[in-house]
Amino acid sequence: MEEEEMIRLAKLNNEEAFELLVEKYKPIIEKFSFQFGMNQENISDVVQETFIKIHRNLNQFHTGKLSTWIYQITLNVTRDYYRKRKRDINLLNKAKKSQLEIHKETLLFVKEEHVILHECLQKLKMKHKTPLILFYFHDKSYEEIAVILKIKLSLVKTRIHQGKKQLRELYDQYERKEVYVNG
């Protein structure tokens, strides 16, 4: 079934069509959530909340790419999650540590460098982390990122450039620290 047809039927409350949308976009939402530092148990909450919002607001979707609209909703759900959790920073730090341990065990990261890169990415400000994740891990164009984040194209380019620079600095700092500690 073509995506336009799935959307049309889902808008008419066709459960099968909506389930097909869930099947198609669930892995993308999970990956996007994880890249924002969500731990395994909270990813399912973000996915569920995202699909609830999609279902409630599907009739408001009229033009553009569905994936872009879904990224916007996922980003908002993720931000809402962090706003709620911001009051307890200690809990967030503990969740990040347990998340890393869980994902190491499930082989989500193939190489140690990927773990280090993920940790460095989590240290970036949201305004730099978001465009980098969308561009490098979700193959979104600069134009799509501008639409998803509701910012100008030139700002997307600037944030990706600055984010790459900061990420490189964080990664280099980690490597220098490893060399110092391990000789």
N, C-alpha and C positions, 0 to 999 in steps of 0.2 A: 504494500500500500504506500503510495506517495505521501510525502510529509503534508502537503496542502490538504489532501483528502483526510489524513489522520486528524489534522487541526480542525477541519470543518466538522467531522463526525464527533470529535471530542467536545466541540462547542455545543453540539446537540445532545450532550451527556451520554454518548456512546462509550461504555466502560471499556470495551475491547480496544477502541482507538486510543483512549487515554492510557491504557496499559502498554500499548505499543510505544507511546511517547515516553513513558516511564522507563521501559526497557532500553530505549535508545539513549536517553539523557542521564540516567542514573550513574553510569560509570564516569561520565564527564563531571557531574556535580560532586561525586565522591573524590575524584582526583583534585578538582579545584579546591574543595574544602580542606583536604589534606595539605595541600601546598600553602594554605594559610595557617597551618599549625594546629588544625583540629586533631584531637586524638580519636582513636577508633570508635569509642563509645559515643562521642559527640557527632561524628560524621553522619551516623544514621539519623540523628535528630535534625541535623541541617538538611539532609536529603528529604526527610519527611516534611519539614516545614516549607522547604522550597516547593515541593510538589503540591502541598496544600494551597500555597499562594498561587501557583500556576493554575490549579483547578478553579480556584475562586475568581481569578482575573483573566481567564483565557478569552472570554468574550471581549475584553478590552484590547486584545492583540489583533491588529489589523494589517499592518504593513511591516516590511523589513524581514530580517532573518529571525526565525524562532530561536535559534541558538544564541543570538545576541541578547534577546529578551530574557532568556533563561539565565545567561551569565549575569545580567543585571540583577535579577531576583536573587540568585545564589550569593552574589556579592553583598547585597543588602541583608540577607538572612545571616550571613557570616559576620558582617559588621554588627548587626543587632546582638548576635551571640556574644561578641567581644565587649560590647558596651555593657551588657548585663554582668559579665564576668570581671569587668575592670575593677570593681570594688575590692576584689580579693586577689591581689597580685600573687601572693604566695600559692594560692590554689592553682593559678594559671601556670606558674613555673613548675609546680609538681606535675601537672597534667602534661606539659611539654616533655618532661623527662620520662614519664611513663609511656608516652606516645612513641618516643624514640626507641625505647626498649621493646615495645610491642612490635614495631615495624621492623626492627632488626631481626627478630625471631621469625617473622613471616616472610622474610626475604624480599621486602618491598624495595630495599636498596640492594643493588647488585654489587656495588663496590663501596669501600669505605669512603672514597672521595665523594660519592653521592650523599652519604650521611653528613659529611662535613659541609658540603654545598647547601644541603637542606637547612642545617643549623645556621649557617651564615645568612641564608635567605630570610630566615625567621627574625634576624636581628635588624633587618632593614625597616625603614618606616613604610607604612601601608602605601603611601603615595608612590614609592619606588618599587615595592614588592609586587603590587598588583599588575602593573603593565609588563613587568618581566615575566611573571607567571603566565599571563595570557599570551605573550608573544612566543616565549621559548617552550612552554609545556603544553599549550593548547593551540599553537599554530594560528593565532589570530593576527590579522594584518593590523598595521598602525591605525587604519581607518576604522576597523571594527572595534579596536580598543578604545578609540575616541568616542564611539557611540556607546559602548558598554559603560565607560566611566563618565560619560557626559562632560568631556573636556575637549579642548581644541587639539587638532592634529599636531601642531607644533609643540604643545605641552607634552603629548605622548612621547614624541621623539626626545625631548629634553629629559623627561623622567626615566626613560629607558637608558639613555646615555649616562645620566648621573647614577642610576641604580647599578648599572654594570660596573662603573668605576668604584662605587662603594662596596659592591660584592667582591670585586677583585681585591680590594684593600683588606676586607675582612678575611678572605681566604688566605691571602699572603700572611696576615698576622697569625692566623692559626698554624700555618706551615712553619713560620719562624718559631713559634712557641713549641711546636712538636720537635723541631730540630734541637732547640735549647734543652727541652726536658729529656729527650731520648739520646742526645749527644750526636 
